Amino acid sequence: MSHLFELALVCREADVEIVSDALMEIDALAVSVEDADADTDAERALFGEPGMPAPKAGWARSVVKALFPSEPEATEAATLILAQDWAADVHVQAIQAVPEQDWVRLTQSQFAPVEITPEFWIVPSWHEAPPQAKRVMRLDPGLAFGTGTHPTTRMCLRWMATRAAASQAWPRVLDYGCGSGILGIGAALHGAGAIDAVDIDPAAVTSSRDNATANGVTLNVGLPELAQGEYPLVIANILAQPLKLLAPLLCAHVAPGGHLILAGILSRQADELKAAYAPWLALDVTDEEDGWILMTAKRAA
Ligand SMILES: C[S@@+](CC[C@H](N)C(=O)[O-])C[C@H]1O[C@@H](n2cnc3c(N)ncnc32)[C@H](O)[C@@H]1O
């Protein structure tokens, strides 16, 4: 049986969210949180008196567990997290191999339908679609980022769903850094025409192709050189540093009157992104969720 690698990090309860978000951002396949003291003497000492309320301090330490496809990726993730300025109280508990089958079970129990707008939902194949959903994307967690659960992805989808509702469908779309293909598929479900979805990761290319087929939509999927010419909508959810390097390339793909949508940026990075794109387009912050921002620009017609 093939294996995945689990990185277990011990941290303060107050740091759970930032640690989990960072792990998702560096492409963990799944992230879960447990009480660090479960099944230990520390747990019995804290919760041992029947009828006594559980002291809040008993949950002060948590274990955040993240799965990666290989041991080097799990080790690199640990190094990256420990290097962050907020990670002074984060410690590596273990990196160990876990059977892939367990991961499938774990993710199936973790991922519920995700609401993008009241009418547009991402629904795993093992779930019924909610009755109010008028547009449904079928997507299962795969070996590439983008199952709709991350705020950066949700903000991109929400932007498209809101714009498309105002009947501004796009004849061409470029989904740059497509991961699972979620943004390209989202554009297709909202009436976009020819959609090019590109990624540097061959696993993402395969995953996007499979997910497009499962949703009955057509994406032209490939490596970045597939992107050619100008598009009325260019959307890229990567990270601040690669987005800064990609500024001239992405801006060159935006058609006159078209939009550039960027995500994967933390609130405090807004000014550096604005500066990096200023020679070509004026970016504004147009959405914000959990410390992440959506930055958008419109090219003059
Ligand atoms: C955070 S994921 C986003 C996936 C998906 N678009 C979403 O919104 O959920 C970023 C993706 O960008 C890809 N990527 C990173 N740097 C890239 C680059 N320079 N060119 C193309 N793709 C890149 C990664 O392989 C990854 O699949």
The ligand as an SDF file (V2000), in Angstrom:
LIG
                    3D

 27 29  0  0  0  0  0  0  0  0999 V2000
   -2.6260   28.1110   -3.8990 C   0  0  0  0  0  0  0  0  0  0  0  0
   -2.7460   27.0130   -5.2830 S   0  0  0  0  0  0  0  0  0  0  0  0
   -4.2670   27.5880   -6.0340 C   0  0  0  0  0  0  0  0  0  0  0  0
   -5.0520   26.5310   -6.7520 C   0  0  0  0  0  0  0  0  0  0  0  0
   -6.3930   26.9860   -7.2910 C   0  0  0  0  0  0  0  0  0  0  0  0
   -6.2400   27.9180   -8.3890 N   0  0  0  0  0  0  0  0  0  0  0  0
   -7.2510   27.6200   -6.2270 C   0  0  0  0  0  0  0  0  0  0  0  0
   -7.5980   28.7830   -6.3610 O   0  0  0  0  0  0  0  0  0  0  0  0
   -7.6030   26.9600   -5.2490 O   0  0  0  0  0  0  0  0  0  0  0  0
   -1.4740   27.6620   -6.3040 C   0  0  0  0  0  0  0  0  0  0  0  0
   -1.1660   26.8490   -7.5390 C   0  0  0  0  0  0  0  0  0  0  0  0
   -0.2780   27.6220   -8.3390 O   0  0  0  0  0  0  0  0  0  0  0  0
    0.7270   26.7820   -8.8820 C   0  0  0  0  0  0  0  0  0  0  0  0
    1.8760   27.6380   -9.1610 N   0  0  0  0  0  0  0  0  0  0  0  0
    2.7980   28.1230   -8.2840 C   0  0  0  0  0  0  0  0  0  0  0  0
    3.7050   28.9070   -8.9150 N   0  0  0  0  0  0  0  0  0  0  0  0
    3.3550   28.9230  -10.2350 C   0  0  0  0  0  0  0  0  0  0  0  0
    3.8920   29.5520  -11.3950 C   0  0  0  0  0  0  0  0  0  0  0  0
    4.9810   30.3080  -11.3310 N   0  0  0  0  0  0  0  0  0  0  0  0
    3.2710   29.3490  -12.5760 N   0  0  0  0  0  0  0  0  0  0  0  0
    2.1720   28.5750  -12.6560 C   0  0  0  0  0  0  0  0  0  0  0  0
    1.6070   27.9550  -11.5860 N   0  0  0  0  0  0  0  0  0  0  0  0
    2.1920   28.1280  -10.3850 C   0  0  0  0  0  0  0  0  0  0  0  0
    0.9310   25.7130   -7.8500 C   0  0  0  0  0  0  0  0  0  0  0  0
    1.4690   24.5290   -8.4360 O   0  0  0  0  0  0  0  0  0  0  0  0
   -0.4890   25.5110   -7.2960 C   0  0  0  0  0  0  0  0  0  0  0  0
   -1.1790   24.4870   -7.9720 O   0  0  0  0  0  0  0  0  0  0  0  0
  1  2  1  0
  2  3  1  0
  2 10  1  0
  3  4  1  0
  4  5  1  0
  5  6  1  0
  5  7  1  0
  7  8  2  0
  7  9  1  0
 10 11  1  0
 11 12  1  0
 11 26  1  0
 12 13  1  0
 13 14  1  0
 13 24  1  0
 14 15  1  0
 14 23  1  0
 15 16  2  0
 16 17  1  0
 17 18  1  0
 17 23  2  0
 18 19  1  0
 18 20  2  0
 20 21  1  0
 21 22  2  0
 22 23  1  0
 24 25  1  0
 24 26  1  0
 26 27  1  0
M  CHG  2   2   1   9  -1
M  END
$$$$
